Amino acid sequence: MPKVVSRSAVSSSTDAQPTASSVAALRVYYCICGEFVLVIDKSLASLPRRQTDDAIIIRSQDTPNAKARVFKLNANPGEPMIVERGQGRHERQFRFHCPRCTLPVGYQTTPPPAKSGPFLYILKGAVTQVQGQTPADAFDGEEPDVPEDSAGAS
């Protein structure tokens, strides 16, 4: 049987200038349950928020004045919902849910797939950068559960 010989060469240069892709830092975000749901080219904390529900705004399409964010959403589309925004205004939302626990993580105002509209919105408190850790704002605005036994106790 003939002898198999393989050869390879490794080349590197400390003088090479970094490329745009080598300096781009991708951020990974997880659902509360720990499932990977989003990877994006910028920290969500630095993105603008929507005044109506404090959701994080991710630009998903280029415009003449602004570039779209580079991101990948790992979520399942859900049924459309009508949300009342006050003063007789309503908004149709196409929600995206975690593939593991089915909690809603985001929405857009156009039918799926993700990135089919100008913006994707990530719900406040829906994602975290540390897998298995609940974000600090996950339960903002929620009433705490008080067990019936302790509700009237003094």
FENVENMO-V242047 format. One record per pair of residues at least 24 apart in sequence whose C-alpha atoms are under 6 Angstrom apart, sorted by the first residue. I is the first residue (numbers start at 1). J is the second residue. Records with the same first field share a line. If there is no record, write none. Layout:
BEGIN
I = J + J
END
This chain:
BEGIN
29 = 127 + 128 + 129
30 = 127 + 128 + 131
31 = 127
32 = 134
34 = 131 + 132
37 = 73 + 74
38 = 72 + 73 + 74
39 = 71 + 72
40 = 70 + 71
41 = 70
55 = 121 + 122 + 123 + 124
56 = 121 + 122
57 = 121
58 = 119 + 120
59 = 119
60 = 115 + 118 + 119
61 = 118
75 = 99
END
